[in-house]
Structures are given as structure tokens and as C-alpha cells.
């Protein structure tokens, strides 16, 4: 749920900057783009933090070398977050995030079914996680 707080909290922050005349955040779509980039930078950094062990445990057991998968998704998330900020790379970054979200969803399903814990708490239940994934995909589509 922290990702939702980061997404919506940063949306409000970037939009407030726009309201005070900071031009890159002058409309909702631009602010939403920066908010999505902020959220994915946040999630990417978690893959290199002490939470890394929990994220490795989330990877579907049939995937070999889950530590490499967690590292790779962190790099891809960071690259896509940066890519959203530049007009030339924005569509590619958004499509990359959409594909990444679809590709990573089975890990969320697996983690929920196996009762994997993140920072000592149960992983997000699927009835919450699935709509969150849809929200993130729609958001990426909108800001592309």
C-alpha cells in the first residue's frame, strides 16, 4: 500500500508545485507523469534495499535465479521512470512499464497464494492488488 501513498502523495506534491507556477507541473497529466515516475523510482530502489530478500521470496518458485529477476526489474523500473520524463522516450517507457506490470503480476499472485510476507506483513491480497495493477497500467497509458 506504500506505493499508493507514494503515487498519490507525489501527485498532490507535483500538482501543488504546478499551482505555484512551476511549469513542468502545470497540468494534471504532467503531474501524473512525474508521480508515476516517482512511484516507480521508489519501487525500483526497494529492490536494492534490505527489502530485497522479501522481494526475492515473492518471485514465482519456478523462476530460476530470482535474485537476478529482482535486480533486473529494479533496473527496468528505474530506466522506465527516467524515460517517462523525456518526450522522446515517454511512449517507450510507458509501454515498457505496462509490459513489466503484466509480466510481474504472476509473482504477486504467487506471493499472495503462498502467504509471502513483506517487511513482516502479509503481501497485498489479490482483491486489492489486481485493481492496483489495473490502475498502474491505465495511469501509464494515460501519461504516455
C-alpha positions in Angstrom: 0.0 0.0 0.0 3.0 2.3 0.4 3.2 2.5 -3.4 -0.3 4.0 -3.5 0.7 6.6 -0.9 3.8 7.5 -2.9 1.8 7.7 -6.1 -1.0 9.9 -4.8 1.2 11.8 -2.4 3.6 12.7 -5.1 0.7 13.6 -7.5 -0.5 16.1 -4.9 3.0 17.4 -4.4 3.8 17.9 -8.1 0.4 19.4 -8.8 0.9 21.9 -5.9 4.2 22.9 -7.5 2.3 23.5 -10.7 -0.3 25.6 -8.9 2.5 27.7 -7.6 3.8 28.3 -11.2 6.4 25.6 -11.7 5.7 25.0 -15.4 6.7 21.3 -15.7 3.7 20.5 -13.4 1.2 22.9 -15.0 -1.4 20.3 -15.6 -2.7 17.1 -14.2 -1.3 14.9 -16.9 2.2 16.2 -16.5 1.9 16.0 -12.7 0.6 12.4 -13.1 3.6 11.5 -15.2 6.0 12.7 -12.6 4.0 11.0 -9.9 4.2 7.7 -11.8 8.0 8.2 -12.3 8.3 8.9 -8.6 6.4 5.8 -7.6 8.5 3.5 -10.0 11.7 5.1 -8.8 10.6 4.3 -5.2 9.7 0.7 -6.1 13.0 0.3 -8.0 15.0 1.4 -5.1 13.3 -1.1 -2.8 14.8 -3.8 -5.0 18.3 -2.7 -3.8 17.3 -2.2 -0.1 17.0 -4.5 2.9 13.5 -5.4 1.5 15.3 -7.2 -1.4 15.1 -10.5 0.5 11.3 -10.3 0.7 11.0 -9.4 -2.9 13.2 -12.4 -3.9 10.8 -14.6 -1.9 7.9 -13.2 -4.0 9.3 -14.5 -7.2 7.4 -17.5 -8.5 9.3 -20.6 -7.4 9.6 -21.9 -11.0 11.8 -18.9 -12.0 15.5 -19.7 -11.7 17.8 -17.2 -10.0 15.1 -15.0 -8.5 17.8 -12.5 -7.2 18.7 -11.7 -10.9 15.0 -11.2 -11.7 14.6 -8.8 -8.8 17.8 -6.9 -9.8 16.6 -6.7 -13.5 13.1 -5.5 -12.6 14.7 -2.8 -10.4 16.9 -1.6 -13.3 14.0 -1.7 -15.7 11.7 0.2 -13.4 14.4 2.9 -12.8 15.0 3.2 -16.5 11.3 3.5 -17.3 10.8 6.0 -14.5 13.5 8.2 -16.1 12.2 7.5 -19.6 8.8 8.9 -18.6 10.3 12.3 -18.0 11.5 12.9 -21.6 9.2 13.4 -24.5 11.3 11.3 -26.9 11.3 8.2 -24.6 8.0 8.7 -22.9 5.9 6.3 -25.1 8.6 3.6 -25.0 8.9 3.9 -21.2 5.1 3.8 -20.7 4.8 0.7 -22.9 7.7 -0.9 -21.1 6.0 -0.3 -17.7 2.8 -1.7 -19.0 4.6 -4.9 -20.1 6.5 -5.1 -16.9 3.4 -4.8 -14.8 1.7 -7.6 -16.8 4.8 -9.7 -16.6 5.3 -9.2 -12.8 1.6 -9.8 -11.9 2.1 -13.6 -11.6 4.7 -13.0 -8.9 2.1 -11.0 -7.0 -0.5 -13.8 -7.4 2.1 -16.4 -6.3 3.2 -14.4 -3.3 -0.4 -13.9 -2.2 -1.2 -17.6 -2.6 1.9 -18.7 -0.8 1.5 -16.2 2.1 4.8 -14.4 1.4 5.4 -11.7 4.0 6.8 -8.3 3.1 8.5 -6.4 5.9 6.8 -8.8 8.3 3.3 -8.2 6.9 1.3 -10.4 4.5 1.7 -9.4 0.8 -1.2 -7.4 -0.7 -4.3 -9.5 -1.1 -5.2 -10.2 -4.7 -8.6 -8.4 -4.4 -6.6 -5.2 -3.7 -3.5 -6.0 -5.9 -5.4 -6.7 -9.1 -7.2 -3.3 -9.2 -3.9 -1.6 -8.3 -2.2 -3.2 -11.3 -5.1 -2.1 -13.5 -4.7 1.5 -12.0 -0.9 1.5 -12.7 -1.5 0.2 -16.3 -4.2 2.8 -17.0 -2.0 5.5 -15.5 1.0 4.6 -17.6 -1.3 4.5 -20.7 -2.7 8.0 -19.9 0.7 9.7 -19.3 2.4 8.1 -22.4 
